[in-house]
Amino acid sequence: MRVLPFGDRALLAEYDTLERTMAAARAMERTVPPGVIELVPAARTVLVRVEPGMSLRAIEAWLRGVGDPEPAAGGHADAPVVSIPVRYNGPDLAEAAAAVGLSAEELAERHAASTWVCAFTGFAPGFGYLVSPDFGLELPRRATSRPRVEPGSVALAAEFSGVYPRASPGGWQLIGSTDAVLWDAAREPAALLSPGTRVRFEAVP
């Protein structure tokens, strides 16, 4: 773990792997001290934002006390589960399946059979980067990004799955679609997914 300065009201804790980052973020959540406003996990970092006047030295000491915990098997077993219905009708499904030596039906079944965890959020409000030890496949991004991906598009790229919360450009492999609303500013909370949330995709006609 490295602790890096990030302005006068934040520190950035950096880790070697996504799994260690997720484990560290969970450990931080369990012991977060007064004065910490927000923890923002990403693929290899956790940003720690603090209140004005808070001692960054004290926060760094806390971070070093949390350390670099080993990822625990089933570490998110107590997290809430969100079920997302998916029509596996994406325009890239067959090509993505062929890239990993599966049929379109096999890739869809494997995606739906896996339990996913939201590792972090970003790119757009409500977009969760989902990972799954059950899935065990990595797919390349498309060679050319689409100028518009429809909201509700279920996608794969690298070791991640995700659902586009709104229309936007995108280069992920589109394997399906859902009517689930990933982001609704009038809802509390607005985001359907947050770091640590478990996700199950349910195949529907």
Secondary structure by P-SEA (a helix, b strand, c coil): cbbbbccccbbbbbbccaaaaaaaaaaaaacccccccbbbbcccbbbbbbcccccaaaaaaaaaaacccccccccccccbbbbbbbcccccaaaaaaaaacccaaaaaaaaaabbbbcccccccccccccccccccbbbbcccccccccccccccccccbbbbcccccccccccccccccccccccccccccccccbbbbbbbcc
